[in-house]
Amino acid sequence: MKRLLGGAAAAVAAVAMGFASLSWADDPRGAPSILPWGFDLAGRDTAIAPGADFYGYANGTYVKNLVIPPDRARYGEFDALAALSEQRVHALLEHAAHDPNASGDEARIGAYYRAFMDEDRANALGVKPLAPILAQIRAAKTRADLARLMGHANDTFFHGFFGVDVEVDAKDPTRYAVFIGQDGLGLPDRDYYLQPQFADKKAKYQAYVAQMLSLVNWPNAQAEAKAIVDMETQIAQASWSIAEDRDPTKTYNPMTPAQLAAAAPGFDWTSFLGAAGVGRQGRLVVAENTALPKIAKVFAAAPLKDLRAWEAFGVVDSAAPFLSKPFVDAQFAFRSKALSGQPEMRPRWKRAVAAVNQAMGFAVGREYVAAYFPPASKVDALQMIHNIHAAFAERIRRVTWMSDATKQRALQKLAMMTVKIGYPDKWRDYSTLVVSPDNLVGDVARAAAFEWRRRLNHLGKPVDRTEWEMTPQTVNAYYNPTRNEIVFPAAILQPPFFDPNADPAVNYGGIGGVMGHETTHGFDDEGRHFDGSGALAEWWTPEDAAKFEAQTKRLGAQYSAVEPIPGQHIKGDQTMGENIADLGGLLLAVDAYHRSLDGKPAPVLSGLTGDQRVFLGWAQVWRGKIRPDALRQQLVSDPHSPETARVNQVVRNVDAWYSAWRIEPGDPLYLPPDQRVRIW
């Protein structure tokens, strides 16, 4: 349900900073600042006209000189700033791991880190840590046995044909509900099974499945690998697309367990739900209601030996990063190198940082905030959000396509939106989590079980509105529709997104655009279906909804016309929410910057006007490079458009951009006023 700013690739930790073209100065926090006033002037390519390619004009020299580190599939501002967070967390973990006086959570994160870094022990153990789990799979004699194992996917290394989660109930955001959805695919998206352009990846996947089964001496590995891929292809054929999954109304289908069993026969739902810990729940919310019966049919028709092999592969694939070198190398060769084009594996310490963040992210975050997040940043950010929301309120009042009744509900929702900055007010309690410095696989399993118990414990209790879904050290942001909240972790409140020493125009183009982006998610094609309390409810008049959808279709057509790779276009329907949020974010950034001036004229810096600097600040945060295979994967599996489109396709719909840069008919990015999409 959460809407993220930069996607998974942007949120994860990255390599050491590589801003070769920047001039840096250190601020009191130890974070870099971009000289002279927050924008990298040397990174531009002034030979490119702004109206021809604004992304290239703003970032061309930087991108030309940028070399993607060999242990990355992509690299840009998100990744580089995440590298700073990664380095800081690394230092915290090293200290925790070697501090004889460490106690509590500090001792736990230190022990987890030591366990991951003990590569010699992992190599010596080989596949032994998985022996008990594989034995359970071999002992599964019935489909009920296998459904029961699949029910433990959240608290062990097992996998399932179906996913189960505990989230806020979209129709009643005061309580939690159990959600059931499609699952079961080992490739990034169903297109990898069904589209000819991915036939080579599918073949490599089958070879990888066989390799992993061979590493655990599973019988008939080659034949079982083919059966597994054939079975997953059937699941892919039955599965909904990402675009279909974006409809919050169609994915809300409450059922009793008995109704689910009747609707999707052939799968032992009683065993599955009982193993997941939700067997006593009388109400479930089913997402892809037409896909689940077809996937259950695949399960019912598959030979038991193939289902056991599928489960064994899933376990080994999940556990591979925590096992010996043959498993680690095999997974890297396929999942990183073959799928994304990443030449080299990330160093072990970086993988260790990611693992500890995954297991005990808020324990790490507490240490991170204490060391690296100044209180002043929170104060400044709140003032910027105040201006962003004031600008949005004005835009809502001015739109001509929305009725007065819907406008009032929209303004009410905006006023009710919760803002979270930096870190949670209440930290998670990890005191019951047992961590051993000499049992990495056990640590990973216990951490997963701990997290699933935490989520199960929500059931039957009021919704905890203080809870965060993203750690403070994460470089990203999100909007949660059922809580009607926007959340900005501490790590994103740094240059180039936010710098207290920089020109305010650049800050508004950077973090201000992010704030506007997340705010707009509350009113995009998904978020608009939720009211101010977070409830899934139709609060728009039918006429207003029709006018809104007409505009979004025009926006989708613009993006769908973009062809980042020959023969492969952006999917306008898949990326719709993020595209709407990008457009809204930039519009609000410009308006909020004007509000911040309090009627005073904007200064001219380095020959650039205030509005020009806002647009440059927006373009700067999206610059980067991506490997071709990673781009292919993004286009089919990511709700975010490629970075070039997040600049060029957005600015051409913003009137202020035309006047700021004197864009005229004949310029390649020029759109006549009547062709510009005007939602907000």
C-alpha positions in Angstrom: 0.0 0.0 0.0 2.9 2.4 0.5 4.0 4.6 -2.3 7.8 5.1 -2.4 9.7 7.9 -4.0 12.7 6.1 -5.6 11.9 2.4 -5.7 13.9 -0.5 -4.3 17.0 0.2 -6.3 17.2 3.7 -5.0 16.5 2.7 -1.4 19.2 0.1 -0.9 22.7 0.9 0.2 25.2 1.8 -2.5 29.0 2.1 -3.0 31.3 4.9 -1.9 30.6 8.3 -3.2 31.7 9.1 -6.7 30.9 12.8 -7.4 34.1 13.4 -9.4 32.7 16.5 -11.0 31.4 18.2 -7.8 33.0 20.9 -5.6 32.3 20.0 -2.0 32.4 21.8 1.3 31.8 20.2 4.7 29.0 21.4 6.9 29.0 21.0 10.7 27.3 17.6 10.4 30.1 16.2 8.3 27.8 15.9 5.3 28.9 17.4 2.0 27.5 20.5 0.5 27.6 21.4 -3.2 29.4 24.6 -4.1 28.7 27.4 -4.7 25.0 27.4 -3.8 23.8 23.8 -3.9 23.8 23.0 -7.6 26.6 21.3 -9.6 27.2 23.9 -12.3 30.1 21.9 -13.7 27.8 18.9 -14.2 25.7 20.7 -16.8 26.2 20.3 -20.6 25.5 23.8 -21.8 25.9 22.6 -25.4 22.5 21.0 -25.0 19.5 23.4 -25.2 17.2 23.2 -22.2 14.2 22.8 -24.6 15.8 19.9 -26.4 16.7 17.8 -23.4 16.5 19.4 -20.0 17.9 16.4 -18.2 20.9 16.5 -20.5 21.3 20.2 -20.1 21.3 20.0 -16.3 23.2 16.8 -15.9 25.0 15.9 -19.2 28.6 16.4 -18.2 28.1 14.6 -14.9 26.4 11.7 -16.6 29.1 11.5 -19.3 31.9 11.3 -16.8 30.0 9.0 -14.4 31.2 5.4 -14.2 28.9 3.0 -12.6 30.9 1.2 -9.9 31.4 -2.5 -10.8 29.4 -3.7 -7.8 26.3 -1.8 -8.9 23.7 -2.2 -11.6 22.9 1.6 -11.4 24.3 4.7 -9.9 23.0 8.1 -9.2 22.1 10.6 -6.5 20.0 8.2 -4.5 22.7 5.6 -4.6 25.5 8.0 -3.8 23.7 9.4 -0.8 22.8 5.9 0.3 26.6 5.2 0.1 27.1 7.8 2.8 24.4 6.2 4.9 26.0 2.8 4.3 29.4 4.1 5.4 28.0 5.6 8.5 26.1 2.4 9.4 29.2 0.4 8.8 31.2 2.5 11.3 28.4 2.1 13.8 28.3 -1.7 13.3 32.1 -2.0 13.6 32.0 -0.2 16.9 29.1 -2.3 18.2 30.8 -5.5 17.1 34.1 -4.7 18.9 32.8 -2.8 22.0 33.2 -5.1 25.0 30.8 -2.9 26.9 28.0 -3.0 24.3 24.6 -4.1 25.6 21.0 -4.3 24.5 20.3 -3.5 20.9 23.9 -2.3 20.3 25.1 -5.7 21.3 22.5 -7.4 19.1 23.4 -5.5 16.0 27.1 -6.0 16.7 26.6 -9.8 17.1 24.5 -10.0 13.9 27.2 -8.1 12.0 30.0 -10.4 13.3 28.0 -13.4 12.3 27.6 -12.2 8.8 31.3 -11.2 8.5 32.5 -14.6 9.6 32.9 -15.9 6.0 35.2 -18.7 7.1 32.6 -20.2 9.3 30.0 -20.0 6.5 32.3 -21.7 4.1 33.1 -24.4 6.6 29.4 -25.2 7.2 28.4 -25.4 3.6 24.8 -26.5 3.3 24.6 -27.9 6.8 22.5 -25.0 8.2 19.8 -25.9 5.7 19.7 -29.6 6.4 16.8 -29.5 8.9 14.7 -27.3 6.6 15.4 -29.5 3.5 14.5 -32.6 5.6 11.1 -31.1 6.3 10.5 -30.7 2.6 11.6 -34.2 1.8 9.2 -35.4 4.5 6.2 -33.6 3.0 4.1 -36.5 1.6 0.8 -34.7 0.9 -0.3 -31.4 -0.6 -1.5 -30.4 2.9 2.0 -30.9 4.1 3.3 -28.6 1.4 0.6 -26.0 2.0 1.6 -26.0 5.7 5.3 -25.4 4.8 4.2 -22.5 2.5 2.4 -21.0 5.4 5.7 -20.5 7.1 7.1 -18.3 4.4 7.1 -15.2 6.6 9.0 -16.7 9.5 11.4 -19.1 7.8 13.1 -19.6 4.5 10.1 -21.3 2.9 8.3 -19.9 -0.1 4.6 -20.0 -1.1 2.4 -19.8 -4.1 0.4 -17.2 -2.1 1.5 -14.3 0.1 0.0 -13.4 3.5 0.5 -10.2 5.4 -1.0 -8.1 8.2 -1.8 -4.5 7.2 -4.2 -1.7 8.1 -7.6 -2.5 6.8 -8.3 -0.2 3.9 -12.0 0.0 4.6 -11.6 0.5 8.3 -8.2 2.1 9.0 -8.7 1.9 12.8 -7.9 -1.9 12.7 -5.7 -4.4 11.1 -6.6 -7.1 8.6 -5.0 -10.2 7.0 -4.3 -9.8 3.3 -3.8 -12.7 0.9 -2.3 -12.2 -2.6 -0.6 -13.9 -5.5 3.0 -15.0 -5.2 5.3 -17.9 -6.4 7.4 -16.3 -9.1 11.2 -16.4 -9.0 11.9 -13.9 -11.8 11.3 -10.1 -11.3 8.0 -10.0 -13.1 5.6 -12.1 -15.1 6.8 -10.6 -18.3 10.1 -12.5 -17.8 8.1 -15.7 -18.4 5.8 -14.5 -21.1 7.6 -12.1 -23.3 10.0 -13.3 -26.1 12.5 -10.5 -25.3 13.2 -12.2 -21.9 13.7 -15.7 -23.3 17.4 -15.6 -22.7 16.8 -14.6 -19.0 14.3 -17.3 -18.6 16.7 -19.9 -19.9 19.4 -18.7 -17.6 17.0 -18.8 -14.7 16.3 -22.5 -15.5 20.0 -23.2 -15.4 20.3 -21.3 -12.1 17.5 -23.4 -10.6 19.3 -26.6 -11.6 22.6 -25.3 -10.2 21.0 -24.5 -6.8 19.3 -27.8 -6.6 22.5 -29.6 -7.5 24.4 -27.7 -4.7 22.1 -29.4 -2.2 22.1 -32.8 -4.0 18.5 -32.6 -4.9 17.6 -35.6 -7.2 17.1 -35.0 -10.9 18.1 -31.3 -10.7 18.0 -30.7 -14.4 14.6 -32.2 -15.0 13.1 -30.6 -11.9 14.5 -27.2 -12.9 12.5 -27.4 -16.2 9.4 -28.5 -14.3 9.8 -25.6 -11.8 10.1 -23.0 -14.6 7.2 -24.5 -16.5 5.1 -24.4 -13.3 6.1 -20.8 -12.6 5.2 -19.9 -16.2 1.7 -21.1 -15.5 1.6 -19.0 -12.4 2.8 -16.0 -14.4 0.0 -16.6 -16.9 -2.5 -16.5 -14.1 -1.1 -13.5 -12.3 -2.3 -9.9 -12.4 0.0 -7.3 -13.9 1.6 -4.5 -11.8 -0.9 -2.1 -13.4 -3.9 -4.2 -12.4 -2.5 -4.5 -8.8 -2.5 -0.7 -8.6 -6.3 -0.5 -8.3 -7.1 -0.4 -4.6 -10.8 -1.1 -5.1 -10.3 -4.2 -7.3 -7.7 -5.6 -4.9 -10.0 -5.3 -1.8 -12.1 -8.5 -1.7 -13.1 -9.5 1.8 -13.8 -13.2 2.3 -14.1 -15.7 5.1 -11.6 -18.6 5.0 -14.5 -20.9 3.8 -15.3 -18.6 1.0 -11.7 -18.4 -0.1 -11.4 -22.2 0.0 -14.6 -22.4 -2.2 -13.4 -19.8 -4.6 -9.9 -21.3 -5.0 -10.1 -25.0 -4.5 -7.2 -27.4 -4.9 -5.1 -25.7 -2.2 -5.3 -26.6 1.5 -6.1 -23.1 2.8 -6.7 -24.4 6.4 -3.2 -25.8 6.6 -1.7 -22.7 5.0 -3.5 -20.2 7.2 -2.9 -22.1 10.3 0.8 -22.4 9.7 0.9 -18.6 9.0 -0.6 -17.9 12.4 -3.9 -16.5 11.0 -6.0 -19.6 11.1 -8.4 -18.2 13.6 -9.1 -15.1 11.6 -12.7 -15.0 10.3 -12.1 -12.4 7.7 -9.4 -12.1 5.0 -8.9 -9.5 2.3 -8.0 -11.1 -1.0 -6.1 -9.1 -3.5 -6.1 -10.7 -7.0 -9.3 -12.6 -6.6 -9.4 -13.9 -10.2 -5.8 -15.0 -10.1 -5.8 -17.1 -6.9 -8.2 -19.8 -8.2 -6.0 -20.3 -11.3 -2.8 -20.4 -9.2 -4.5 -22.9 -6.8 -5.3 -25.0 -9.9 -1.6 -25.0 -10.8 -0.8 -26.3 -7.3 -3.4 -29.0 -7.5 -2.2 -30.3 -10.8 1.6 -30.3 -10.1 3.2 -33.5 -9.2 4.2 -33.7 -5.5 7.9 -34.2 -6.4 7.9 -31.0 -8.5 6.3 -29.0 -5.6 8.9 -30.4 -3.2 11.7 -29.4 -5.7 10.1 -25.9 -6.1 10.1 -25.4 -2.3 13.6 -26.7 -2.0 14.9 -24.3 -4.6 13.0 -21.4 -3.0 14.6 -22.2 0.4 18.1 -22.4 -1.1 17.6 -19.2 -3.1 16.5 -17.3 0.0 19.3 -18.6 2.2 22.1 -18.3 -0.4 23.5 -15.0 0.8 24.1 -16.5 4.2 25.7 -19.7 3.1 29.1 -20.8 1.7 30.8 -19.3 -1.3 29.4 -21.6 -4.0 25.8 -20.5 -3.0 26.8 -16.8 -2.8 28.6 -16.9 -6.1 25.8 -18.7 -7.9 23.2 -16.3 -6.8 25.3 -13.3 -7.7 26.0 -14.7 -11.1 22.3 -15.0 -11.9 20.4 -12.4 -9.9 22.9 -9.6 -10.1 25.1 -10.3 -13.2 22.7 -12.0 -15.6 19.5 -10.1 -14.6 20.9 -6.7 -14.0 24.3 -6.6 -15.7 26.2 -5.9 -12.5 29.9 -7.0 -13.1 31.1 -7.5 -9.6 29.7 -8.6 -6.3 29.4 -6.1 -3.5 32.1 -6.4 -0.8 31.0 -8.5 2.2 30.9 -5.6 4.6 28.3 -3.9 2.4 26.2 -7.0 2.2 26.5 -7.2 6.0 25.3 -3.7 6.4 22.2 -4.5 4.3 21.6 -7.7 6.2 21.6 -6.0 9.6 19.5 -3.1 8.3 17.0 -5.8 7.1 16.9 -7.6 10.4 17.1 -4.8 13.0 16.8 -1.7 11.0 15.3 0.5 13.7 17.9 -0.6 16.3 20.5 0.6 13.8 18.4 3.7 13.1 18.4 4.7 16.7 22.2 4.8 16.7 22.3 6.5 13.3 20.0 9.3 14.4 21.9 9.9 17.6 25.2 10.3 15.6 24.1 12.0 12.4 20.8 13.8 12.4 20.7 17.3 13.7 17.4 18.5 15.2 17.6 21.7 13.1 17.0 19.6 9.9 13.6 18.5 11.3 12.6 22.1 12.0 13.6 23.3 8.5 11.9 20.4 6.8 8.6 21.0 8.6 8.7 24.7 7.5 9.1 23.6 3.9 6.3 21.1 4.2 4.1 23.8 5.5 4.7 25.9 2.4 4.2 22.8 0.2 0.9 22.0 1.7 -0.2 25.7 1.6 0.7 25.7 -2.1 -1.3 22.5 -2.7 -4.3 24.0 -0.9 -4.2 26.9 -3.3 -4.0 24.7 -6.3 -7.0 22.6 -5.1 -9.0 25.8 -4.7 -8.0 27.0 -8.2 -8.6 23.9 -10.3 -11.4 24.4 -12.7 -12.3 20.7 -13.3 -13.2 19.8 -9.7 -16.6 20.6 -8.1 -16.8 22.6 -4.9 -18.0 19.6 -2.9 -15.0 17.4 -3.9 -12.6 20.4 -3.3 -13.8 20.6 0.3 -13.1 16.9 0.8 -9.7 17.2 -0.8 -8.8 20.2 1.4 -10.0 18.2 4.4 -7.8 15.3 3.5 -4.8 17.5 3.0 -5.3 19.1 6.4 -5.6 15.7 8.0 -2.3 14.4 6.4 0.2 13.4 9.0 3.9 14.4 8.5 6.7 12.3 9.9 10.3 13.6 9.8 13.6 12.0 10.6 12.8 9.1 12.9 9.9 7.6 14.9 8.8 8.9 18.2 8.7 5.4 19.6 11.5 2.9 18.8 10.9 -0.8 18.2 11.7 -3.2 21.0 14.0 -5.9 20.0 14.7 -7.2 23.5 13.2 -10.6 22.8 15.2 -11.2 19.6 18.0 -13.7 20.2 21.1 -13.1 18.1 24.2 -15.3 18.0 27.6 -14.2 16.5 28.2 -17.8 15.4 24.9 -18.8 13.8 24.1 -16.6 10.8 21.4 -18.7 9.2 19.7 -19.0 12.6 19.9 -15.3 13.2 18.3 -14.6 9.8 15.5 -17.1 10.6 14.9 -15.7 14.1 14.8 -12.1 12.8 12.2 -13.1 10.2 10.1 -14.9 12.8 10.5 -11.9 15.2 9.2 -9.5 12.6 6.3 -11.8 11.6 5.3 -12.2 15.3 5.3 -8.4 15.6 3.0 -8.1 12.7 0.7 -10.9 13.9 0.5 -9.2 17.3 -1.2 -6.2 15.6 -4.3 -8.3 15.0 -7.2 -7.4 17.3 -5.5 -4.2 18.5 -6.0 -0.5 17.5 -3.8 0.7 14.6 -0.5 2.1 15.9 -0.2 5.4 14.0 3.2 6.1 15.4 4.7 3.1 13.5 7.2 3.7 10.7 7.7 1.3 7.7 11.1 2.8 6.6 14.2 3.1 8.8 15.8 6.5 9.5 19.0 5.5 7.6 17.1 4.8 4.4 17.5 7.3 1.5 13.8 7.4 0.3 10.4 8.6 1.4 6.9 7.3 1.2 3.1 8.0 1.4 0.9 5.5 3.2 -2.8 5.9 2.1 -4.4 4.0 5.0 -2.6 6.2 7.5 -2.8 9.3 5.2 0.8 10.1 6.1 4.0 11.2 4.4 7.3 10.1 5.8 10.8 11.4 5.3 13.6 9.5 6.9 16.7 11.3 8.3 19.0 10.0 5.6 17.3 11.8 2.7 17.5 15.2 4.4 21.0 15.8 3.1 22.5 17.2 -0.1 21.6 17.2 -2.9 18.0 16.9 -1.6 18.4 19.2 1.3 21.2 21.4 2.5 20.7 24.2 5.1 23.6 26.1 3.6 22.3 25.9 0.0 20.1 28.3 -2.0 16.4 27.8 -1.0 15.4 27.4 -4.6 17.6 24.3 -5.0 16.3 22.9 -1.7 12.7 23.4 -3.0 13.6 21.7 -6.3 15.2 18.8 -4.4 13.6 17.9 -1.1 10.6 20.3 -1.7 9.9 18.3 -4.9 10.1 15.1 -2.8 7.7 16.5 -0.3 5.3 17.6 -3.1 5.7 14.1 -4.7 4.7 12.3 -1.6 1.8 14.7 -0.8 0.5 14.3 -4.4 0.4 10.5 -3.9 -2.5 11.1 -1.6 -4.4 12.4 -4.7 -3.0 10.3 -7.5 -4.9 7.5 -9.3 -4.6 5.2 -6.3 -4.4 7.6 -3.3 -7.5 9.5 -4.4 -9.6 6.5 -3.5 -8.7 7.0 0.2 -10.3 9.7 2.3 -8.7 11.9 5.0 -9.0 9.2 7.7 -7.3 6.6 5.4 -10.4 4.7 4.6 -11.0 3.3 1.1 -14.1 5.3 0.1 -15.4 7.1 -3.0 -15.4 10.8 -1.9 -15.2 12.2 -5.4 -18.3 12.9 -7.5 -18.5 10.7 -10.6 -18.1 13.7 -12.8 -14.9 14.8 -11.1 -13.5 11.3 -11.2 -14.2 11.1 -15.0 -12.4 14.5 -15.6 -9.5 13.3 -13.5 -9.2 10.0 -15.3 -9.3 11.8 -18.7 -6.2 13.9 -17.6 -4.4 10.8 -16.3 -5.0 9.0 -19.6 -3.3 11.8 -21.4 -0.4 11.7 -19.1 -0.1 7.9 -19.5 -0.1 8.3 -23.3 2.8 10.8 -23.1 4.9 8.3 -21.1 3.9 5.3 -23.1 5.3 7.0 -26.2 8.8 7.1 -24.6 11.1 4.3 -25.8 14.1 4.1 -23.5 15.3 0.9 -25.2 14.5 0.1 -28.8 11.3 -1.9 -28.8 10.6 -1.4 -25.1 8.5 1.6 -24.0 7.6 3.0 -20.6 4.4 1.4 -19.3 2.2 4.5 -18.7 -0.4 2.6 -16.7 2.2 0.8 -14.6 4.0 4.1 -13.7 0.9 6.3 -13.5 1.0 7.0 -9.8 4.6 8.0 -9.8 4.3 10.1 -12.9 1.3 12.0 -11.4 3.3 12.5 -8.2 6.4 13.7 -10.0 4.3 16.3 -11.9 2.5 17.4 -8.7 5.8 17.5 -6.8 7.5 19.8 -9.2 4.4 22.1 -9.5 4.2 22.4 -5.7 8.0 22.9 -5.4 7.8 26.0 -7.6 4.7 27.4 -5.9 6.2 26.8 -2.4 9.4 28.5 -3.3 7.5 31.6 -4.4 5.7 31.5 -1.0 9.0 31.3 0.8 10.1 34.6 -0.7 7.4 36.5 1.2 6.9 38.9 -1.7 10.6 39.6 -2.1 12.3 39.2 -5.5 14.3 36.0 -6.0 18.0 36.7 -6.2 20.0 35.8 -9.4 22.8 33.4 -8.7 25.5 32.6 -11.3 23.2 34.2 -13.8 20.3 31.9 -13.0 16.9 33.0 -11.8 15.1 31.6 -8.8 12.7 29.6 -10.9 15.5 28.3 -13.1 17.3 27.0 -9.9 14.2 25.2 -8.7 14.1 23.3 -12.0 17.8 22.6 -11.8 17.4 21.3 -8.3 14.7 18.9 -9.4 16.8 17.7 -12.3 19.9 17.2 -10.2 18.4 14.7 -7.8 17.4 12.3 -10.7 20.8 12.2 -12.5 22.5 8.9 -12.8 23.3 5.9 -15.0 21.8 2.4 -15.3 23.0 -0.7 -17.0 20.9 -1.9 -20.0 19.7 -5.1 -18.3 18.8 -3.2 -15.2 16.8 -0.7 -17.3 15.0 -3.6 -19.1 14.1 -4.9 -15.7 12.9 -1.5 -14.4 10.6 -1.0 -17.4 8.7 -4.2 -16.7 8.8 -4.4 -12.9 9.1 -1.0 -11.4 6.3 1.6 -10.9 8.8 4.4 -11.4 9.8 5.8 -14.8 13.5 6.0 -15.8 15.3 9.1 -14.5 15.4 10.9 -17.8 11.6 10.8 -18.1 11.3 11.9 -14.5 12.8 15.2 -15.6 11.9 15.7 -19.3 8.4 14.3 -19.3 7.6 16.3 -16.1 8.9 19.8 -17.0 7.2 19.8 -20.4 3.9 19.9 -18.6 4.8 22.7 -16.2 4.0 26.2 -17.5 6.5 27.9 -15.3 9.3 25.9 -17.0 8.5 27.4 -20.3 8.7 31.0 -19.1 11.8 30.3 -16.9 13.8 28.8 -19.8 12.1 30.6 -22.7 11.0 27.4 -24.3 9.3 28.0 -27.7 7.5 26.1 -30.4 10.0 24.1 -32.3 11.9 23.0 -29.2 11.8 19.2 -29.0 10.2 19.2 -25.5 7.7 21.9 -26.4 4.1 21.0 -25.9 1.3 23.5 -26.9 -0.6 24.7 -23.8 -3.7 22.6 -24.7 -1.6 19.5 -24.8 0.0 20.0 -21.4 -1.6 17.8 -18.7 -3.1 19.9 -16.0 -4.2 17.8 -13.0 -3.3 20.0 -10.1 
